[in-house]
Amino acid sequence: MKKTNPIDAVLQEHSLILLDGAMATELESYGCNLDDPLWSARVLLENPQLIYQVHLDYFQAGADCAITASYQATVEGFIKRGLQEEEALELIKKTVVLAKSARDDFWQEEQQLVRPKPLVAASVGPYGAFLADGSEYVGNYGVSDNLLKDFHRQRMAVLIEAGADILAFETIPSLQEAKVLISLLQEFPGTYAWLSFSLKDERSISDGTLLQECAELANECEQIAAVGLNCAPLDYVTEAISNLRNHTEKPIIVYPNSGETYDPETKTWHGKESCNTLESKSIEWYEAGARLIGGCCRTSPRDIEAIAGKWR
């Protein structure tokens, strides 16, 4: 029996899927120290209830989709921390369990006909996130396809097994890694994913590949349910949507940063938030063709609530 594309199912009934915002930013606001190669995955070890709480905060703010805390949760990363492989796999599954639990608890209390039952998207971060050196914003890893397949396959399998509604291939910096992920996705028939790239500019992803080529790649795989960008500056988004829209009929997904600039060497943010905000730009992005909109680094439930206020 063919499984339903979860994004298409929602968009048949609703004009927009509102994503959540940053996980790490909110965990820091709850007092977590994320200066660690595991980043937000560190909290899985130390205080997983806070991850549940952040998911709940976003659902209450209006999010139609939670992205799990598995971006930097990898078997290799946890083994480096001293865990056994089975313990690592259970922690990766736990990211989905926490998001589903928050979603189900929220929906039981707050079910409304004006919004869809929220989805749980399991984050599959790039190989560069495991390296923890900012290379997810460059993409030239200098590794083989087989190494990337071996890195991603097991994590994808356990996230699917844990019951995620969809996989989120996010902050993908290179065409090579995107092709590897699509190849792996086909090993899991009936599973859907979105494909979201980090950007070099309005026309190209981090490794310099044109967005046109990325859109055409997404077109080739029925299991890719949406294609777009995340963790990018606000100012790139509208033109990037147009560049994608011209080459694909798949839903366009965008969840950029707050407007500040990240320095991968010092792992710090600089500058002030843009005078443009997710709220002020969301209508423009929708009109340009985006159908899944949310926030990435340095965004919060307040941003998601503000967008929701414009749509509901």
C-alpha positions in Angstrom: 0.0 0.0 0.0 1.4 3.4 -1.0 2.0 5.8 1.8 0.6 9.3 1.7 2.9 12.2 1.2 2.4 14.1 4.5 3.2 17.5 3.1 0.8 17.2 0.2 -1.9 15.9 2.5 -1.7 19.0 4.7 -1.4 21.4 1.7 -4.5 20.0 0.2 -6.5 21.4 3.1 -4.4 24.3 4.3 -2.6 27.1 2.4 0.6 27.1 4.5 2.6 24.8 6.8 4.1 26.8 9.6 7.4 25.3 10.8 8.9 25.8 14.2 12.0 27.9 14.9 15.4 27.3 16.5 15.8 24.5 19.0 19.3 25.5 20.3 18.3 29.2 20.9 15.4 28.2 23.1 17.4 25.6 25.0 19.9 28.3 25.8 17.1 30.5 27.0 16.2 27.7 29.4 19.8 27.8 30.7 21.5 25.1 28.7 25.2 25.4 27.7 25.5 24.2 24.1 29.2 25.0 23.7 29.8 21.4 22.8 30.4 19.3 19.6 27.1 17.6 20.2 25.3 21.0 20.3 21.6 20.6 21.2 22.1 16.8 21.2 24.0 17.3 24.5 20.6 18.0 26.1 19.4 14.6 25.1 21.9 13.2 27.6 21.5 15.8 30.4 17.9 17.1 30.4 15.6 15.7 27.6 12.5 17.1 29.2 13.6 20.5 28.1 13.6 19.4 24.5 10.0 18.2 25.0 9.2 21.7 26.5 10.7 23.6 23.5 8.6 21.5 21.1 5.5 22.2 23.2 6.3 25.9 23.2 6.4 26.0 19.4 3.2 24.0 19.0 1.5 26.5 21.4 2.9 29.3 19.3 1.3 28.0 16.2 3.8 25.6 14.6 2.4 22.9 12.3 5.6 21.0 12.3 8.3 20.2 14.8 11.9 19.5 13.7 13.6 17.0 16.0 16.8 17.6 18.0 18.7 15.0 15.9 20.5 17.5 13.7 23.8 16.8 15.4 22.8 13.5 17.1 25.0 10.9 15.4 26.2 7.5 16.4 29.8 8.6 15.8 29.3 11.7 17.9 27.9 9.9 20.9 30.5 7.1 20.7 33.2 9.9 20.9 31.4 10.9 24.1 31.8 7.4 25.5 28.5 5.8 24.8 28.0 2.4 23.2 26.4 2.1 19.8 23.0 0.8 21.1 22.9 3.7 23.6 23.5 6.2 20.8 20.8 4.7 18.6 18.3 4.9 21.5 19.1 8.6 22.0 18.6 9.3 18.3 15.2 7.6 18.5 14.4 9.6 21.6 14.5 12.8 19.6 11.5 11.6 17.6 9.7 10.2 20.7 10.1 13.6 22.5 8.7 15.5 19.6 5.8 13.1 19.1 5.0 13.2 22.8 4.8 17.0 22.8 2.7 17.0 19.6 0.3 14.4 20.9 -0.1 16.1 24.3 -0.6 19.5 22.6 -3.1 18.1 20.2 -5.2 16.4 22.9 -5.5 19.7 24.8 -5.7 22.2 22.0 -7.2 20.5 18.9 -8.6 23.1 16.6 -10.3 22.7 13.2 -8.5 25.8 11.8 -5.1 24.1 11.8 -3.7 20.7 10.8 -2.5 18.1 13.3 1.2 19.0 13.5 3.9 16.9 11.8 7.1 15.6 13.3 10.1 16.0 10.9 13.2 14.1 11.9 16.3 16.2 11.3 19.0 14.6 9.3 21.8 17.2 9.5 24.8 17.1 7.1 28.1 15.4 7.6 29.6 18.8 8.3 27.4 19.2 11.4 29.1 16.1 12.9 32.5 17.6 12.1 31.4 20.6 14.1 33.7 22.9 12.2 31.2 24.9 10.1 31.8 22.9 7.0 28.0 22.6 6.5 28.3 26.1 5.2 31.0 25.1 2.7 30.3 21.6 1.7 33.6 20.5 0.2 34.2 17.7 2.6 36.6 15.8 0.3 35.0 12.4 1.2 33.6 9.6 -0.9 29.9 8.9 -1.6 30.3 5.6 0.3 31.5 7.3 3.4 28.6 9.7 3.4 26.2 6.8 2.8 27.6 4.9 5.7 27.4 8.0 7.9 23.7 8.7 7.1 22.1 5.3 6.6 21.9 4.0 10.2 20.6 7.3 11.6 17.9 7.6 8.9 16.8 4.0 9.6 16.3 4.6 13.4 14.6 7.9 12.8 12.1 6.2 10.5 11.7 3.3 12.9 10.9 5.8 15.7 7.9 7.0 13.7 8.8 10.4 12.3 6.2 11.6 9.8 8.9 12.9 7.4 12.7 13.3 7.3 14.2 16.7 7.1 17.4 16.7 5.1 18.5 20.1 6.2 21.4 22.6 5.9 22.7 20.5 3.0 25.7 22.3 1.5 26.6 20.3 -1.5 25.0 18.6 -4.5 27.1 15.5 -3.7 25.5 15.1 -0.2 22.0 15.8 -1.6 22.5 13.0 -4.2 23.7 10.6 -1.5 20.7 11.3 0.7 18.2 10.9 -2.2 19.9 7.6 -3.1 19.6 6.4 0.6 16.0 7.6 0.7 15.1 5.1 -2.0 16.3 2.3 0.3 13.2 3.2 2.5 10.2 3.0 0.2 7.2 4.9 1.5 9.3 7.4 3.4 9.2 11.0 2.4 11.8 13.8 3.1 12.3 17.5 2.4 15.5 18.7 1.0 16.7 22.0 2.4 20.0 23.6 1.4 22.4 26.1 3.0 23.1 29.0 0.6 26.2 30.8 -0.8 23.9 33.5 -2.3 20.5 33.9 -3.8 21.3 31.7 -6.8 23.5 29.0 -5.4 24.0 26.6 -2.5 27.1 26.6 -0.3 29.3 24.6 -2.7 28.4 26.9 -5.6 25.8 24.6 -7.3 23.0 26.6 -8.8 19.6 26.3 -7.2 18.2 25.4 -10.6 20.2 22.2 -10.6 19.1 21.5 -7.0 15.5 21.9 -8.0 15.9 19.6 -11.0 17.5 17.0 -8.7 14.5 17.1 -6.3 12.2 16.7 -9.3 13.8 13.3 -10.1 12.7 11.7 -6.7 9.0 11.3 -5.9 9.9 10.8 -2.2 11.2 14.4 -2.0 8.1 16.2 -0.7 9.5 19.7 -0.7 12.7 21.5 -1.6 14.2 24.8 -0.4 16.6 26.4 2.0 17.3 26.9 5.7 19.9 28.5 7.9 20.3 31.3 5.3 20.2 35.1 5.6 16.7 36.7 5.3 17.9 38.8 2.4 18.6 35.8 0.2 15.2 34.2 0.6 12.8 35.8 -1.8 15.0 35.6 -4.9 16.0 32.1 -3.9 12.4 31.1 -3.9 11.9 32.5 -7.4 15.0 30.6 -8.6 13.6 27.4 -7.3 10.0 28.0 -8.3 11.1 28.4 -11.9 12.4 24.8 -12.0 10.1 22.8 -9.8 6.4 22.2 -9.0 7.3 20.7 -5.6 6.4 22.8 -2.5 9.1 25.3 -1.6 10.3 25.3 2.0 12.1 28.2 3.7 13.3 28.6 7.3 16.1 31.2 7.4 18.0 32.7 10.3 17.0 35.8 12.3 19.2 38.2 10.3 22.4 37.9 12.3 25.6 36.5 10.8 27.3 33.3 12.1 31.1 32.9 12.3 31.8 29.2 12.1 35.4 29.6 13.3 34.4 31.3 16.6 30.9 29.7 16.7 29.4 33.1 17.5 26.8 35.4 16.1 27.4 39.0 15.1 25.3 42.0 14.1 21.8 42.9 15.0 18.7 41.1 13.9 17.6 42.4 10.5 14.9 45.1 10.5 13.1 42.7 8.3 11.6 39.8 10.4 10.1 36.5 9.6 6.7 38.0 10.3 7.2 40.9 7.9 8.7 38.8 5.1 6.4 35.7 5.4 3.7 37.1 3.1 6.3 38.1 0.5 7.8 34.6 0.6 4.3 33.0 0.3 3.5 35.2 -2.7 6.9 34.2 -4.2 5.9 30.6 -4.0 6.9 29.2 -0.5 4.4 26.9 1.1 6.4 25.8 4.2 7.7 28.7 6.3 9.5 28.9 9.6 12.7 29.9 11.3 16.2 28.5 11.9 19.0 29.8 14.1 18.3 32.7 16.6 14.5 32.5 16.0 12.0 31.8 18.7 8.4 30.8 19.5 7.6 34.6 19.4 8.6 34.7 15.8 6.4 31.7 14.9 3.5 33.2 16.9 3.8 36.4 15.0 3.6 34.6 11.6 0.7 32.6 12.8 -1.1 35.8 13.7 -0.9 36.9 10.1 -2.4 33.6 8.8 -5.0 32.5 11.4 
